[in-house]
Amino acid sequence: METYDKEQLYKRQINLYIEANPNPNSLKFVANFMLFNEGESYDFANKDVATASPLATALFDFDYVNRVFFMNNFITITKSDEVAWEDIRDPLKFFIKDYLEADKPIFTDDITGDQEETQEDSESVKKIKKILEDYVKPAVEQDGGAIIFDSFEKGIVKLQLQGSCSGCPSSMLTLKSGIENLLKSMMPEVEAVEAEGV
């Protein structure tokens, strides 16, 4: 009589699919369930800043991984120019799938996601955040990235580009032609939009 390993039988079935985005060096690995709380994002520009995440640290062990971004039900990986996605996307996909199926921790520490609401926000800042939330965030997430509000001073809105948006050739065009024009049309006090830390 054939016996079944109950642990294997009831283990969560992880499905991952891959999505391209406007950044040719980034791919989005999308899971069939939520990995993180809605709206939280975690951006790791290198292994040194990824110490709270064993998964991000392990991904940086692949020497062609330049950036790791977590949000909702996806992981965006940005690679170096020297390698082609055809050579590395499947090994990365299987590594992530095996890691999640083994139920290993994504984080060791209790860390909070980006863009926490603060009580000191002015009415202008609240309005900017609301416009970004309603009009910008969904499209940017679809492309495997995030644009996070940084500051608003003297008519200048500063935003942080994360995930696939960081280093993307079209991100500055999106920032100036898209987001800047949108904010200027809805808020006359906005004079310009700039990327912080790019």
C-alpha angles and dihedrals in degrees: 000000000000116000127207129218100235092201091056091043095055098034114124111265108231118205119186128185128184127233127190121219137189092279106082090204095055133074129184117225106201123198127206092241139039113279096182138021115282111277097008116125134185121195122191115188093184144352093270092066094042098071093116091058120063089188094054090044091052091049090053087057085076097085093217094058110103102170139011124202127184126196138149106320099343146075119207117204123194115202134200120264093245097074133059122231090231088067099046112024096084096048089050092047093050092045092054092044093050091046093052093043090053086057092231117167119269090200131024095193130050099253127171126230127245129277103038114184114248128203092227095066112129120226089258092053091048089051093048091050091049092051090048090048095049104035110020110030099064094053094044093048089051087060093050100257146085138226112210126196111244108170147327117215133151093353094308120119112201119200133185117228114215139180114357090356092067108089094000112146092222097044095089090050090050090047096051104030097034115026098027093049091046094051093043091051093049098037119034091194090068110092102170144355121222135182114241120218097005 
